[in-house]
Amino acid sequence: MIIKRTLLACALFVSATASATTAPIIKGTNYLSPYCGCCKKWVAHMKDNGFELENVYQENLTPTKIKLGVLPEYASCHTAQIEGYTFEGHVPATDIKRFLASKPTRMKGLAVGGMPMGSPGMEYGDKKDSYNVVAFDDKGRTMVWASHN
């Protein structure tokens, strides 16, 4: 009898703990080149952090970037759309989650221009560049959302 109660209590605890720590999956679409390995690594980083991205492979990403309001100076190798916002380049999942939680009305999304070494998907040993994640609006105005070094 004691063993049954102990097992039942353990099962209830494990079930409650699992459901309390399971966050909902955040879905989106990622536009990327079929030839870019770092894009696939960024998608893996996003998956590890609770995102599920549908990959749309395109030979020329420029029309998609223009349509989504990404300025050339903030362009990178892939562009994602999540919950109506645009995320350009190797933006860390934690910055995206914070952005989505705040639901800014003026900003269209976040961008990491170029491909900074050490950003998600661009890991190479212990080499890390300092970089900023910028929030941008539909008029091209930006603000620093996060700094990483």
N, C-alpha and C positions, 0 to 999 in steps of 0.2 A: 504494500500500500504506500509506504514512504517512497519507495523507488518510483512508482507510478506518478506520484505528486511531484517529485523532483524532476522527472523527465518532462512532465507537462509544463512545469514552471520554466524549465530551460527552453523548451520549444516555443513557448509564448514570448520569452525574452528575446530569443534569436529572431523571431518573426517581427516583433515590434522594433527591434534595432535595425533590421534590414529595411523595413518600410520607412523608418524615420530618416535613414541616411540616403535613400535612393531619390535622387533629384530627377525631375522630368527631363527627357531628352529634348534638346533645342534643335529644331530642324532648319535647314536652309539649303541654298544652292551655291555651288562654287564653280566659277568659270576659270578654266585653266588650259594651258597648252598641253597637248598629249606628250610632249617631249621633256617636260620639266620634272626632275626628281625632287627638288626642294618643295614644290607645291604639294606633292603626295605626302611628304614628311609633315608639312603644316596641317594637312587634313588628318593625319594620324594624331598629331598633337590635339587637334580639336576633338577628335573622337575620344581620346583619353580624358578629356575634360567635359564630357557630357553633350557633345554636339553630334548631329548626324547630318552630313552634307551630301547632297546629290552632286556628283561631279559632271559638269558639262564641258567636254573637250572642244576647243576651238583653235583653228589655225591662226586666226587673227583676232586678238582680244580688244583691239582699239575701239571698234564700234560699241562694244558692251561697256567699256570704261566711259566713253563719251555719254552714252545713254544714261548711265548711273551717276554722272556728275563728277567723275574722278579727274582732277586736273593732271596734266602731264608731269608736273614736278613731284607729284605724290604717287605716280604709277609704279607698279611692281609687276610681279609675274602672275598673279591671280587676283580675282575679284569675287567676293562672296556677297550674297544677299541673304540676310537673316532678319526675320520679323520686320520687313520693310526698310531696313537700314542697309547701307553698303559698307563693306569692310575690305579694304585694299591692302594687299601684301601680307607680310608676316606679323600681323597683330596678335599679341598673346591672348589666349582664351580668357584669362582673368580680366583683361581690359575690356573685352567684348561683353563679358557677363556684367561687369559694372555699368557699362554703357546701356545695355539692354534693361537693366534694373532701374536706371534713372529715367529712361524713356524721354530723352531730350526732344523738345518739339522743334527747335530751330536747327539742330544739326542733322545732317543726312547720314553721317557715318564716321568711321575712323580709318586712318591710313598710316602705313609705314612705308615711306618712299624708298625705292631701291631694294636692296637685299642685305640688310646689316648682318654681319657675322655674329652668331650667338642668339639671334632672334629665333622664335620657334620655326623649325624646318631648316634653319641655316646653322645648325650646330656643327662645329668643327673643333674637336678637342676642347681646349680651355680658351680658345680665342673668342673674344667678345668685343664688339664695337658698342659704343654708347649710341643710343638712338632715341628719338621721340616718337610717340604715337600722337598724331594730331586728329582732332575732331574737325570736320569741315561742314559748311552749309552750302545751300544751292547758289550762293553768290560768290563762292570761292574763298570766303573768309575762313580762317582757321584759328584754332587755339590748341595749346599743348594739353593733351588729355593725360598723358603719362610719360615719364622718362625712365629709361632703362640703361644700366651700365654694368 
